[in-house]
Amino acid sequence: MKEMIKRTADGDKMMPANVTYPPSMIATAIELTAVGLTSNATVSGSFVIGSVLVTQKNAMDFYHPDSPF
């Protein structure tokens, strides 16, 4: 969320760091969860999310003021 990234960039003590979480990965997690809950399919394994640690030093690299989220 751009507001949280901006708070990190501004040095807000309540938001000293954040992590990226690509929306495409959220869709995959929801789909796998739904399959596991609504079918007899076995859903197992692990899913590694390629998140990046966002700190005050690099926050502006991830801040996009025109973003809808």
N, C-alpha and C positions, 0 to 999 in steps of 0.2 A: 504494500500500500504506500503510495507516494508520500503521504503525510508522515508515516513512520520513518521512511528513509530520510525525509527532510529533518525530522527531529534528531535522528542520529547524526546527520551532517552538521546540525547546529550545536551539537554537544549536549543535548538534553540528558541530564543525569538519570532520568527514568527510562531512557532508550539508548543506552551506551553502545549497543550493537544490535544487529538484525541478521537474518539470513534470507537469501533469495529462495523462492519456491515457484518454479515455472508452472503456469496454469495448465499446460499440457500434461504435466504429471498428476495434477489433481484429477483430471478426467480419467486417466488410467487407473488410479486408485479407486475411484468411485465405481468404475466398470468392473474391476476385479471383485470388489466387495459385493456388488449386486449379483454377479454370477455366483459367487459363493453362497449367498443367502437365498437365491431363488431357483437353484438347480441342484442336481445331484453331482455336478462336476466338482472334482477335487481342485481346490485352489490352494497352492502352497508355494513356499519359496520365499525369497526376499527380493526387495526392490530398493536399489540404492538411488537416492535422490542426489543429483549433482548440484547441491546448494553451495553458495559462496558466502563466506562470512563478510558482512558489511559493517565497517567501522567508520568512525569519523573521518579517517584518512581517505577511504575510497567511496564513501556514500554518494558523492556527487556523480560518480560514474554510473550509478544506478538510479539517480533521480531524474525523472522525466515529468516536468510540470504539466504537460498536456495529456498525460495518460489518464484514462477514465478510472483507473484504480491505483 
